[in-house]
């Protein structure tokens, strides 16, 4: 057989294999969709009932002081602090429970699941943080409903995005990306608005940027070690950025926009570098994004 015909035959076999893998993934996920939907509904119900139950139960408030990196830090233990811990932990455990049913996980193709807890876990943290700051019941209920819907959407998206061959993979990744950046903006803004010392705010920002970047880097595709290296770099840069912003007199919204821009640009550059597509045009594109972010931040500087 001529070399050209051999290459054509090999290409045909590869395409057939790829189509078969995609079809098998779609069929398997479709068969388990109802079961996964039931698990997600159970998880959402638990998440929704947790803040309601803590609103009814009044726990005693206790205060303690610890030494964190050479600085005295006062910690108040109350119903609100319990909510801030319990919601993310419950969400991460529920996400792991749902994802364990994925065919790729059961087949041993994805040996770790903790990176996929991160976006739902931080979403639950943001939701609980907002709930502790809302004084009126109607707004409190609306935020709770919006939060649990967002978490449910994220869990479904994480499940579908585990398999690159699944139908709806692109939509799932788009949903994960959009919600992750939205959560990053909310958390960055809340952290900056707290006006804590840089050692605290920078550490929290580093942790959030690292975690969300790790999920966005798709570690089950590019490898956990590579994704963790890129994500740690992004986290360090964003943490350094908020350290500098703490010396500026800007609004919370401006700080949130600037920190989100740093995270977005660095993740984008890391992804393009990994895919070997880091060209001059890509650099210009991200430079334009950074310039737009600076403009928006300057317009929001006076918004208090």
WOFEN-V113769 format. One record per pair of residues at least 4 apart in sequence whose ideal C-beta (glycine too) atoms are under 8 Angstrom apart, sorted by the first residue. I is the first residue (numbers start at 1). GAP is how many residues later the second one is. Records with the same first field share a line. If there is no record, write none. Layout:
BEGIN
I=GAP, GAP
END
This chain:
BEGIN
1=4, 5, 8
2=4
3=4
4=4
5=4
6=4
7=4
8=4
9=4
10=4
11=4
12=4
13=4
14=4
15=4
16=4
17=4
18=4, 147
19=4
20=4
21=4, 144
22=4, 143, 144, 145
23=4
24=4, 141
25=4, 78, 79, 138, 140, 141
26=4, 139, 140, 141
27=4
28=4, 75
29=4, 73, 74, 130, 131, 134, 137, 138
32=4, 69, 70, 71
33=4
34=4
35=4, 66
36=4, 62, 65, 120, 123
37=4
38=4
39=4, 55, 58, 59, 62
40=4, 58, 112, 115, 116
41=4, 111
42=4, 52
43=4, 48, 51, 52, 54, 55, 108, 109, 112
44=4, 104, 107, 108
45=4
46=4, 44, 48
47=40, 43, 44, 47, 77, 101, 104
48=4, 96, 97, 100
49=4
50=4, 33, 36, 37, 40
51=4, 32, 36, 77, 80, 93
52=4, 92
53=4
54=5, 25, 28, 29, 32
55=24
57=22
58=21
59=19, 20, 23
61=15, 16, 17
62=14, 15, 16
63=11, 12, 13, 14
64=10, 11, 13
65=7, 8, 9, 10
66=6, 7, 9
67=4, 5, 6
68=4, 5, 131, 132
69=130
71=126, 128, 129
73=127
75=6
76=5
77=4, 5
78=4
79=4
80=4, 52
81=4
82=4
83=4, 45, 48, 49
84=4, 41, 44, 45, 48
85=4
86=4, 42
87=4, 37, 38, 40, 41
88=4, 33, 34, 36, 37, 40
89=4
90=4, 34
91=4, 26, 29, 30, 32, 33, 60
92=4, 25, 28, 29
93=4
94=4, 61
95=4, 18, 21, 22, 25, 26, 60, 63
96=4, 17, 18, 21
98=57, 61
99=6, 14, 17, 59, 60, 63
100=5, 6, 13
101=4, 5
102=4, 8, 57, 60, 61
103=4, 60
104=5, 6, 58, 59
105=4, 5, 8, 57
110=52, 110
112=107, 108, 112
113=4
114=4
115=99, 100, 104, 105, 109, 112
116=42, 46, 99
117=4
118=4, 93, 94, 96, 97
119=4, 35, 39, 57, 60, 61, 64, 93, 96
120=4, 31, 34, 35, 38
121=4, 90
122=4, 61, 62, 65, 86, 89, 90
123=4, 24, 27, 28, 31, 56, 60
124=4, 23, 27
125=4, 62
126=4, 21, 57, 60, 61, 64
127=4, 16, 17, 20, 21, 23, 24
128=4
129=4, 58, 61
130=4, 13, 17, 56
131=9, 12, 13, 16
134=5, 6, 9
136=4
137=4
138=4
139=4
140=4
141=4
142=4
143=4
144=4
145=4
146=4
147=4
148=4
149=4
150=4, 29
151=4
152=4
153=4, 22, 26
154=4, 21, 22, 25
155=4
156=4, 16
157=4, 15, 16, 18, 19, 22
158=4, 14, 18
159=13
160=6, 8, 9, 11, 12
161=5, 8, 11, 12, 15, 57
162=4, 58
163=6
164=5, 57
165=4
166=6
168=4
169=4
170=4
171=4
172=4
173=4, 45
174=4
175=4
176=4, 39, 40
177=4, 39
178=4
179=4
180=4, 32, 35, 36
181=4, 79, 82, 83
182=4
183=4, 29
184=4, 24, 25, 28, 75, 76, 79
185=4, 71, 72, 74, 75
186=4, 70
187=4, 21
188=4, 17, 20, 50, 54, 67, 68, 71, 72
189=4, 63, 64, 66, 67
190=4
191=5, 10, 13, 14, 17, 51
192=9, 50, 53, 54, 60, 63, 64, 67
193=59
194=7
196=4, 5
197=4
198=4, 44, 45, 48
199=4
200=4
201=4, 41, 42, 45
202=4, 37, 38, 40, 41, 44
203=4, 36
204=4
205=4, 30, 33, 34, 36, 37, 54
206=4, 29, 30, 32, 33
207=4, 28
208=4, 27
209=4, 22, 25, 26, 28, 29, 30, 54
210=4, 21, 22, 24, 25
211=4, 20, 24
212=4, 51
213=4, 17, 18, 21, 22, 50, 53, 54, 57
214=5, 13, 14, 17
215=4
216=51
217=5, 9, 10, 13, 14, 50, 53, 54
218=4, 9
219=4, 5, 7, 8, 9
220=4
222=4, 5, 52
223=4
224=4
225=4
226=4, 48
227=4
228=4
229=4
230=4, 37, 40, 44
231=4
232=4
233=4, 33, 37
234=4, 29, 32, 33, 36
235=4
236=4
237=4, 25, 29
238=4, 21, 24, 25, 28
239=4
240=4
241=4, 17, 18, 21
242=4, 13, 17
244=4
245=5, 10, 13, 14
248=7
250=4, 5, 47, 51
251=4, 49, 50, 51, 52, 53
252=4, 52
253=4, 44, 47, 50
254=4, 43, 44, 46, 47, 49
255=4, 42
256=4
257=4, 36, 39, 40, 43
258=4, 35, 36, 39
259=4
260=4, 33
261=4, 28, 29, 32, 33, 36
262=4
263=4
264=4, 25, 29
265=4, 21, 24, 25
266=4
267=4
268=4, 18, 21
269=4, 9, 13, 17
270=4
271=4
272=5, 6, 10
273=5
277=5
278=4, 5
279=4
280=4
281=4
282=4
283=4
284=4
285=4
286=4
287=4
288=4
289=4
290=4
291=4
292=4
293=4
294=4
295=4
296=4
297=4
END
